[in-house]
Amino acid sequence: MNAHLDGPFGTVTELKGGAAPPHTLAAAPLRPTGVAGEQPVSTIPIPLTAEPGSYDLVTSVAETGSTFSGGSIIQIAAGS
């Protein structure tokens, strides 16, 4: 399992426009064991110096023969 934030972008339009992100903040990759009831959690540390703006949150899970991924847009505000 992998998760990372790409940004900041000034607007959602810029984010979706395909421009290279200025920064990437990543969680440490997770390697779930498959034990019943296991609930792995990714943590992405956001430094106090992170610039405000729109960030693209991207997650992916690879299994034998396939990969599942998703994305969300989050907003980081100044001083938060």
C-alpha positions in Angstrom: 0.0 0.0 0.0 1.3 3.4 -0.9 0.0 6.9 -0.3 1.4 10.4 -1.2 0.4 14.0 -1.5 1.4 16.0 -4.5 1.3 19.8 -4.5 0.6 22.5 -3.7 -1.4 23.7 -6.7 -3.0 27.2 -6.7 -6.2 25.8 -8.1 -8.0 22.5 -8.6 -7.8 23.2 -12.4 -4.0 23.4 -12.2 -3.9 20.1 -10.2 -6.0 18.3 -12.7 -4.1 19.9 -15.6 -1.3 17.5 -15.4 1.5 19.8 -14.3 4.3 18.3 -12.4 3.8 18.8 -8.6 6.2 21.2 -6.9 6.5 18.8 -3.9 5.6 15.2 -2.9 4.9 14.1 0.7 4.8 10.4 1.1 3.8 7.8 3.7 6.0 4.9 4.4 4.8 1.9 2.2 2.7 -0.6 4.1 3.0 -4.4 3.7 -0.2 -5.9 5.2 0.1 -9.5 6.3 -3.4 -10.5 5.4 -4.3 -11.5 8.9 -8.1 -11.4 9.4 -9.2 -8.1 11.0 -6.0 -6.3 10.1 -6.5 -2.6 9.6 -3.4 -1.0 8.1 -3.2 2.8 8.3 -0.9 5.1 6.2 0.3 8.3 7.8 1.6 11.2 5.8 3.5 13.8 8.0 2.7 17.3 6.8 5.4 19.7 7.9 4.6 23.0 9.5 6.3 24.6 6.5 4.0 23.0 3.9 2.7 25.6 1.5 -1.1 26.3 1.4 -3.0 25.1 -1.6 -4.6 22.1 -3.2 -2.9 18.8 -2.9 -3.6 15.6 -4.8 -3.9 12.6 -2.4 -3.0 9.4 -4.3 -3.3 5.9 -2.9 -2.6 2.5 -4.4 -2.7 -1.1 -3.4 -0.9 -3.8 -5.4 -2.0 -7.4 -5.3 -0.9 -10.3 -7.4 -1.9 -9.5 -10.9 -3.6 -6.2 -10.3 -3.3 -2.7 -8.8 -6.1 -0.6 -7.3 -5.7 3.2 -6.9 -7.7 6.2 -5.9 -7.3 9.9 -5.5 -8.8 12.8 -3.6 -8.1 16.5 -3.5 -7.3 18.0 -0.1 -6.8 21.7 0.8 -4.0 22.7 3.2 -4.6 26.1 4.7 -1.9 28.5 6.1 -1.2 28.0 9.7 -3.3 24.8 10.0 
